[in-house]
Amino acid sequence: MKKHLTGLVAFLCLYANAQQEKSDVQKLNDSIQKVLADKFPRTRTFDLQYRYYLPSDFDAELRKSDYVKGRVTNHQQWKAAINFTLWERPRWNVSANVDYRYESFDFEDLELLSDAVGPFTENKGYHYIGGTINALYYGSLFKKPLIYNASVTVDGSDKDVERIKGIVGATLLLKRTERTVIGLGLVVLLDPASPVPVAPVFTLDHKFANSPWTLDFILPQRLLFKRPVFENGRVSIGTELSSDGFYMYSDVPGYADVYDFRELELRSGLTYEHCFGKGFIGYAKTGLSNMFNMRVSERGKNTNDYIISANRDATGYFTLGLSYNLQSKNKK
């Protein structure tokens, strides 16, 4: 499940506090885009991010038999995202997103645990490139706001285009008060590689009484407690679940040409965001990373049908990022 797509579908309902007294659909549209940009840095017009992981031990299995163990060092990621609107009408919004990620790491103290020959002979860093077309429709159900979402993603690497996949879903706003917004949604993943075809989504945004703190909860994506600090800053404490991956290529006889590496990562820690004005926002994150469900499967096959699985010890990380929101230039 792609984190930025799931988060988008889930969080569309959280515009309500800003729109309780407005009936104009275009204002609703503008407010949703503003809230999305505020809650998710990667949905701003442009976002650049760098992440570094501290060294940690790992072990891997090949076809469910012990294969290799060692230590991962110098693990780093560069990420960039661009988002822009393609077409807009009072009840419709069609946008595009381009994601790029470069990931590299080294190995130390490798110890082979088997005589089996694996599918990969090189480790030179990995490029991931993805493009998404996303459509939103703003409607209602039982006199409650309902937002439909559909998206198509084409992704691959610097070598080739590899896959096409999609998501359809809807989010219903169940409750909206001055301090609490609750939404319930459902997403269908049109991806044969996904271990689950359908996923429910629950969102809760709650401002505590007589307190600067806000609860930001999206099941299953994140649990964060946020509060403003200084004049233009914000601090968040909590846990986020994400899914990343890239394509790997093999020239070893007996193996497929293209494989898909996927992992789930639980990051717990502290985030600080600072608005520099004119649409620019910088942020820093640090904490503990737990990587699990690390699997390599043949391209297009379900991740449960894997040939390599790995476990990695928890490790520290830090992230630096800078984003720019074009809409902020016109804010009043």
C-alpha positions in Angstrom: 0.0 0.0 0.0 1.5 3.2 -1.1 1.8 5.6 1.9 1.2 8.8 0.0 -1.9 7.4 -1.7 -3.4 5.9 1.4 -2.7 9.0 3.4 -4.4 11.1 0.7 -7.5 9.0 0.7 -7.7 8.9 4.5 -7.1 12.5 5.2 -9.5 14.2 2.7 -12.2 14.3 5.3 -10.3 16.6 7.7 -11.2 19.9 6.0 -14.4 20.2 8.0 -13.5 22.7 10.7 -12.6 25.3 8.1 -15.8 24.8 6.1 -18.7 24.4 8.5 -20.1 27.8 7.6 -19.4 27.6 3.8 -21.5 26.0 1.2 -19.6 27.0 -2.0 -18.1 23.9 -3.5 -15.1 25.7 -4.9 -14.2 27.0 -1.4 -14.5 23.4 -0.3 -12.1 22.3 -3.0 -9.5 25.0 -2.1 -9.8 24.2 1.6 -9.1 20.5 1.1 -6.0 21.3 -1.0 -4.8 23.6 1.8 -5.4 21.0 4.5 -3.6 18.3 2.5 -0.6 20.5 2.0 -0.5 21.4 5.7 -0.8 17.8 7.0 1.4 16.0 4.4 4.7 17.7 3.3 4.9 15.4 0.3 1.7 16.8 -1.1 3.0 20.3 -1.3 4.0 21.7 -4.7 7.6 20.6 -4.2 9.3 18.5 -1.5 13.0 17.5 -1.1 14.0 15.1 1.7 17.2 13.5 2.9 17.3 10.6 5.4 20.2 8.8 7.1 20.1 5.6 9.1 22.7 4.5 11.8 24.4 1.2 11.2 22.5 -2.0 12.3 22.8 -5.8 12.0 20.6 -7.8 9.6 20.0 -11.4 8.5 18.4 -12.8 5.4 16.8 -16.0 4.1 16.8 -17.2 0.5 13.7 -19.4 -0.3 13.1 -19.6 3.5 16.5 -21.0 4.3 19.3 -19.1 6.1 21.3 -17.2 3.5 23.5 -14.3 4.8 24.0 -12.0 7.8 26.0 -8.9 8.4 25.8 -5.2 9.1 24.1 -2.4 7.1 26.2 0.8 7.0 26.0 4.2 5.3 22.3 3.7 4.6 20.8 6.9 3.1 17.8 8.1 1.0 17.2 11.1 -1.2 13.5 11.8 -2.0 11.9 14.4 -4.2 8.2 15.0 -5.1 6.4 17.4 -7.4 2.6 17.9 -7.2 0.5 20.0 -9.6 -3.2 20.4 -10.6 -4.1 19.3 -14.1 -7.8 20.1 -14.2 -10.3 21.6 -11.7 -14.0 22.1 -11.6 -16.4 22.9 -8.6 -16.8 19.2 -7.7 -13.7 17.7 -9.4 -10.0 17.9 -9.0 -7.5 16.1 -11.2 -3.8 16.3 -10.2 -0.5 14.7 -11.0 2.4 13.6 -8.8 6.0 12.7 -9.7 8.1 10.9 -7.1 11.8 10.2 -7.3 13.9 8.3 -4.7 17.5 7.2 -4.6 18.6 4.7 -1.9 22.1 3.4 -1.2 23.7 1.4 1.5 26.9 -0.7 2.2 27.5 -4.0 3.9 30.1 -5.0 6.4 31.0 -8.2 8.2 29.1 -10.3 5.7 28.8 -14.0 6.5 27.3 -16.5 4.1 25.2 -19.1 5.8 24.5 -21.2 2.7 26.2 -22.4 -0.5 23.1 -21.2 -2.5 23.6 -18.6 -5.2 21.5 -15.5 -4.8 19.9 -13.5 -7.6 22.0 -10.3 -7.1 25.7 -9.7 -7.6 26.0 -5.9 -7.4 24.9 -3.2 -4.9 25.3 0.2 -6.7 22.4 2.1 -5.3 18.8 2.1 -6.5 16.6 4.6 -8.3 12.8 4.6 -8.0 10.6 6.8 -10.2 6.8 7.0 -10.1 4.2 9.1 -11.7 0.5 9.3 -10.5 -2.7 10.8 -11.9 -5.2 11.3 -9.1 -8.9 12.3 -9.4 -11.1 13.5 -6.6 -14.9 14.0 -6.6 -16.7 15.9 -3.8 -20.1 14.6 -3.1 -22.4 13.6 -0.1 -24.0 10.6 1.5 -26.8 10.8 4.1 -26.2 14.6 4.1 -22.6 14.0 5.1 -19.6 15.0 3.0 -18.2 12.1 0.9 -15.1 12.3 -1.2 -14.3 9.8 -3.9 -10.7 9.1 -5.0 -9.2 7.2 -7.8 -5.5 7.1 -8.9 -3.3 5.4 -11.5 0.4 5.0 -10.9 3.2 4.1 -13.4 6.5 3.4 -11.8 9.9 1.9 -12.5 13.6 2.8 -12.2 16.3 4.5 -14.2 16.5 1.4 -16.4 12.8 0.9 -17.5 9.1 1.3 -16.8 8.1 -1.7 -14.7 4.4 -1.6 -13.5 1.0 0.0 -13.6 -1.2 0.0 -10.5 -4.2 1.8 -9.1 -6.3 2.7 -6.1 -10.0 3.6 -5.7 -11.7 4.6 -2.5 -14.0 6.9 -0.6 -13.9 8.8 2.7 -17.1 9.7 4.6 -17.0 12.5 7.2 -18.9 11.0 10.2 -18.5 13.8 12.8 -17.3 17.4 12.8 -17.3 19.7 15.8 -15.2 22.7 16.8 -12.5 20.3 18.2 -13.1 16.9 16.7 -13.3 15.5 13.2 -13.9 11.8 12.5 -13.7 10.1 9.1 -14.2 6.6 7.9 -13.0 5.3 4.5 -12.3 2.3 2.4 -9.6 1.8 -0.3 -9.4 -0.9 -2.9 -5.8 -1.6 -4.2 -5.8 -2.6 -7.8 -2.4 -4.2 -7.5 -1.8 -8.0 -7.7 1.4 -7.5 -5.7 -0.4 -6.1 -2.7 -0.9 -8.6 0.2 -4.3 -7.1 0.9 -6.8 -6.1 -1.8 -9.0 -3.9 0.4 -8.2 -1.8 3.5 -10.4 0.2 5.8 -9.2 3.6 6.9 -10.2 5.5 10.1 -9.1 9.1 10.8 -9.4 11.2 14.0 -8.3 14.8 14.4 -8.9 16.1 17.9 -7.9 19.4 19.6 -7.6 19.0 23.3 -9.6 21.5 25.4 -7.5 24.3 27.0 -4.4 22.9 25.4 -2.1 23.6 22.4 -1.9 19.9 21.6 -3.8 18.2 18.8 -4.2 14.4 18.2 -3.6 13.3 14.6 -4.6 9.7 14.1 -4.9 7.7 10.9 -5.4 4.0 11.1 -3.1 2.3 10.1 -0.7 5.1 9.0 0.2 7.2 12.0 -0.4 8.4 15.6 0.9 11.9 16.2 0.6 14.6 18.9 1.2 18.1 17.6 1.5 21.5 19.0 2.7 24.9 17.7 6.0 26.3 19.1 7.6 29.7 18.8 6.0 32.0 16.2 6.3 29.8 13.1 7.1 26.3 14.3 5.3 23.1 15.1 6.5 20.0 17.0 5.1 16.5 16.5 5.7 13.4 18.7 4.6 9.9 17.7 4.8 7.0 15.3 4.4 6.7 11.5 4.1 3.6 9.4 5.3 3.7 5.8 6.0 1.4 2.9 8.9 1.9 0.5 10.7 -0.1 -2.1 12.5 -0.2 -5.4 13.2 -2.5 -8.3 16.2 -4.8 -8.5 17.7 -6.5 -11.6 19.3 -9.9 -11.9 21.6 -11.4 -14.5 22.1 -14.7 -12.6 20.9 -17.8 -14.5 17.8 -19.4 -13.1 16.3 -16.2 -11.8 13.9 -13.6 -13.2 15.2 -10.4 -14.8 13.3 -8.0 -12.5 12.5 -8.1 -8.8 10.5 -5.9 -6.5 11.9 -5.1 -3.0 9.3 -3.9 -0.4 9.5 -3.1 3.3 7.4 -1.7 6.0 8.9 0.8 8.4 7.7 2.1 11.7 9.4 5.4 12.7 8.9 6.7 16.2 10.3 10.0 17.2 10.2 13.8 17.1 9.5 16.2 14.2 10.0 19.9 14.0 8.6 22.0 11.2 9.4 25.7 10.6 7.7 28.1 8.2 10.2 30.5 6.6 7.5 32.4 4.7 6.7 32.8 1.0 5.6 29.1 0.9 8.9 27.6 2.2 8.8 25.1 5.1 11.8 23.3 6.5 11.6 20.2 8.7 13.7 17.8 10.7 12.9 14.4 12.1 14.8 12.0 14.4 14.0 8.9 16.3 14.0 5.1 16.1 13.3 3.1 13.0 12.0 -0.5 13.0 12.0 -2.1 9.6 10.1 -5.3 9.0 8.4 -7.4 6.3 11.4 -6.8 4.1 10.8 -9.0 1.1 12.1 -9.4 -2.5 9.6 -10.9 -4.9 9.4 -11.3 -8.7 8.0 -8.2 -10.4 4.2 -8.3 -10.4 3.9 -11.2 -8.0 2.3 -10.9 -4.6 4.7 -9.9 -1.9 3.7 -13.1 0.0 5.3 -15.1 -2.8 8.8 -13.9 -2.1 12.3 -15.4 -2.7 14.2 -13.3 -0.1 13.2 -12.1 3.3 15.3 -10.1 5.7 15.2 -8.9 9.3 17.0 -5.8 10.5 17.7 -4.5 14.0 16.1 -1.3 15.1 18.2 1.7 14.5 18.3 5.5 14.8 17.6 7.9 11.9 17.4 11.6 11.1 15.7 13.4 8.3 16.1 16.9 6.8 13.6 18.3 4.4 12.5 21.5 2.6 9.1 22.0 0.9 7.5 24.7 -1.1 3.8 25.3 -1.5 2.9 27.5 -4.5 -0.6 28.2 -3.1 1.0 29.9 -0.1 2.0 32.8 -2.3 -1.7 33.8 -2.6 -2.7 33.2 0.9 -4.3 36.1 2.8 
